Amino acid sequence: MSSVESNLVHAPLSMKFIGSFILLSILAGLGMGVFRVLTSLYGVELNASGLQLGLISAAQSIGILLMALPIGVLVKRLGSLKVFTIGSLVGASLFMFGSLFHNAWALVLITALVSFVMPMRFVSINTVFLTHLRRLGPSKAGWFRGSHMMGFFMMAPSLGVFFISTVGYQKSFWCVAALFLIAMMLAPLCFEAKSQTERDAQPKFKFKEILEPLQLIKSHQPLRTVCLLEILTSIATNTFGFFIVVIAIQNFAFAEHSAVMLLTVQGIVFVGSLFGLGGLAEWLGYQKFYLIGLSCVSGALFALALLKEALGLWPASALLGLGLGILHIANFMSFAKVGEATEMTKVSPILALVGPTGGLLGGVIGMVFGSSVGLQWLFLPIAIAFAGMAIYINFSQRFLTFIQSDTSHTTQQLEGSKS
């Protein structure tokens, strides 16, 4: 296995690696962030129904959900560089193909097809990120993730609106394709290719390799809790990111550029917390850190569901960004802890799997509420779920033991923890 993907790497991280990986993460986030904004606004432009908007949102996750585990095996066997490169090429081709159509159902189809190749990029980046997370330490735990989200949340909304206003909706798909290709060209600077000898040394493929991450989830109760937290975090992130623009335009008479600014505000606070609050986890302890994050997200979602005045959307969006940033730091440190005790190529597919699961559920919630009681109410059940997790973590002694343990204790839990 190449050095960037092995669990035990102790050499200091070079500035060349750190700089190139941060830039790659920004570009990867920027490409998908612009695509998210493009699909959301394009859906409104095409007069998509509540059902179609929900399907577009859910389609962003369906392929990732199905392909995350198989792609984990590919990364293990072929290496992150080759898998990332293939995913970028196929993704760019699909965006170019998508520019040929101009109806809501075609947008659903293209979004779904793109989702099938996204794990090739996500799993590759996550594998490298989780491998180096322990060496960065808690204070910098959010740096690489923050750089991805900087592109996804802070830069993408404005860039997406700029592309649309400059070249129109359909040619904006070509711009997204270009972002994918630029990221692909940067990848060799921070991903190491597997040698032919390393690939030949791999044992013969067995189907159970694909299911090994699921066995890991089954055998490790605290990991199941972290996965549930990550699913909820993904639901909140995706429902806000996709539906808040539509809600602001339709329910609060926002102009298009003002509605997109809600994403920017949430993204600024979110990314700022990723870069600045990692050290707070060690100072407060991870249980309190989790509880603060869960309380912030729950409060923000309750506000978004019940607000009647447009002005309240701004502080609620900022509070949501703060809480999600805190939970991202805590969850990634927990995933990395399990990965150090096992294999990062098992944990990174789990991370790529649970996020889209949340995105898919968020899309389903959007479909149900959008076609019945209204999109704004979709935030209410999500808020209740976060409040429930805060109560659970406050009283769960097993999870408290896990987040306070070191890697050796994590290994013992992995061997002995069964539900």
Order of alpha helices (4+ residues) and beta strands (2+ residues): alpha-alpha-alpha-alpha-alpha-alpha-alpha-alpha-alpha-alpha-alpha-alpha-alpha-alpha-alpha-alpha-alpha-alpha
